[in-house]
Amino acid sequence: MSFRLPDSKEPDVLLSFLQDISNDNENLSSEEIAIIASLKDHENEDIREAVAQSLVGVEDKAAVNILIALTTDEDPSVRSWATFGIGNYDIPDVTDVLWDRIDDEDEETRFEAISGLAKRKDVRIKGIITRELSTAEFGSLLFEAIAELGDTDFLPLLELLLTQSNEDKTIDEGWLKHLKNCIDVLKAS
């Protein structure tokens, strides 16, 4: 795949361009990554988010550096995608960046950072997960992080949460399914 930046600078055109790249980004050249990078500071947050999406999974230092830069974007969706994007890279720079996002005001960004650190089996994340569980304001991504970490110390708390949640008919079934799956994964480890 070889491409160039579209002549049109209309956001819809640029978004379409970046979304096409996201669907087929396995063999991006350095030049193509540089073209994508030229849009990382675009005034439109949807375009910056699409830049992050287009670089997820790209095994290239420049791509990782762009994602790292986008983890501090003013827009929470951009930060979340960038944090998700770096979560699979197991290099020291990335670990530090994930720790920088642990207290992000955006829940999804925060949980992407927690998930990335849990994938690394970084035991320091255990206290952060416990803190998040105590808020009772979390989504299923936290369960995925707990399962990734594989720490069975969370089982009693999760089982209590399941018992309480089973009695609450307003709880989303998908959320309960993720909770049950997390418990099953921990019991199997």
N, C-alpha and C positions, 0 to 999 in steps of 0.2 A: 504494500500500500504506500503510495506516495501522494501527498496533497500539498496544497498551498492555502493560505488564508483567503476566504471569499472576498471578492471585490466589494460586496455590500457590507456595510457595517451595522445594518439593522439587527437588533437583538434576536429576532426570530430566525434570521438567516444564520447568525453565529451559533445560536442554540442548536439548531438542526445540524450544523457542521460538527459541533462538539459531541452531540448525541450519537452521530454516526461513528465517530472515533471511539466512543465508549463501548459500542457494540463490537468493535474489532480493534483492540488496542494491543494485541500480543506482540507485534513486531514493529513497534514504533522506532524510527531512527532518531538519532540525536537531533537532526534538523527538524523532524516532525515534532519532537518534544519542545524544541525551541519555539516553534510556531504556536503550539498550545500555550506555552509559558508567556507569550506576548499578550495573552488575554487574562492573565491571573490578577491584574490590578484594574480590570474593567469596572466602570462605574455601576454596571448592572449586576446585582448580586446573583441573579439566576445564571448569568454567564460565568461568574467566578465559581459557582457551585458546579456547573457543567465542566469546568476545567478540572476541578477535583475529581468528579466522576470519571472523566476521560483518562485519568492517570492511575486510578485504582488498579492495583495488581501489576503495574508496569515495573519491571526489574531494571531500574536505571537510577543512578545517583541523582541526576538532574530532576527526574520525576519525583523522587523522594523529597528532594529539597523544596520543590514547588509545593508539594503536599504539606510539608512542615511549615512553610510560610503561611499557607492558607489556614492552618489550625488556629491562627490568631486573628482571622478575619473578623470584621465587625458584625457580620451576619451569622446567626447561629446555624443555619442550614449549611453554609459553607464550612464553618468550623466542624460541624458534625461529620460531613462527608470526608473532609480532609483527615480528621481523626480516625474515622473508620478506615480510610485508605492506608494510613501508616500503621494501623494495628497489626498487620501481618508481617511487617518487616522486623526482623530480630537483630537490630543493630543498636549500639549504645545511644546514639543520638536520638533515635526514635523513643527509646525507653524514657529518656529525660523529657521529651516533648509530651509523651503521654502523661507523665506525672504533672506537667504544667497544666494539663486540662482537667485534672481530678476535681478541682473546685469550680469548674466552669458554671456560670449561671444557667446555661442551657442544659437541661436534664439529658437529652439525647447525646450531646457532645460528651458530657461527663461519663455517661454509661459506655460510650464507645471507648473512652480512655480506660475505664475500669476493665472492660472486656479485653482490650489489647494487652493490658498488664497481666490479667488472669491467664491469657494464652501463654505468656512468658513464665508462668508459675511464680511470679513475683509475690512472695509471701507478705510483703509489706501492704499489699492491697486488701488483705483480710480485714483490717480495721476499718478501711474505707467502705467495704461491702457491708460490714456490720452497721456502720453509721447510716448507710443508705436504707438498709432494711428497717432500721428503727424509725425512719420517717413515715413509713407506710405510704409513700408516694413514689412508686417505682413501677417500671414496666418489665416486660418479659426479658429484655436485654440483660437485666441484672441476673436473672436465673441462668441465662446462657453463660455469663461470666463465672458464676458460682460453679456450674458444671465444668467449665474449662479449668478452673483452679483445682477442682477435685478434692476439696477439703471437707471431709465428713463431719468436722466440727459444726458445720452449718445445719446438719440434719435435724436436730431437735427443734431449732427455730423454724425451719421450713415445714416440718411436720405440724407444728403448732399453727403456723400460718395457714396450712392446708385445712386443718380442722376448723379454724375460725372462718375461713373463706367458703368452705362447703356449706356453712349455715347461712351465708349471705347470698341471697338470690339475685342481688344486683351486680355481682362479680362477673366479669366477662369470661365466657367459657374458654376462649383462646388463652387467656392469661392463666386460668386454672390448669389448662393442658400443659403449658410451659412449666408451671410450678411442679406438677406431677412428674413431668419428664426429668426435671432437675433432680428431684428426690430419687427417682429410679436410677439415674446416672451415678449419683453419689453412693447409693446402696450397692451398686454393682462394682464400685471401685475398691 
